[in-house]
Amino acid sequence: MPTVKRTPGPAAQHAFRLGMLAAVVGGLTVLAALYLHGVLTTATALYVLFALFPVYLVFAASALSVWLGYDKDVTDLRPVYR
């Protein structure tokens, strides 16, 4: 029996936007809390902010996209003809 392919709708788009906003706010809150409690120095906090935080956001976006049905697999590929 073939599986039914469904495309994500407006609710998934809203959930993705909300999830990314939550990831940004949560990540920056943790970073600020660690800096204010003295766990991170200024140089380390800047390194985390500019080098590691974007990588964290990519992983968060990847996890949300798979969870909400934005992921693609081999069955979504089409042959290209010239």
Secondary structure, DSSP 4 states (H G I P E B T S, - for coil): -PPPP----HHHHHHHHHHHHHHHHHHHHHHHHHHHTTSS-HHHHHHIIIIIHHHHHHHHHHHHHHHHT----GGG------
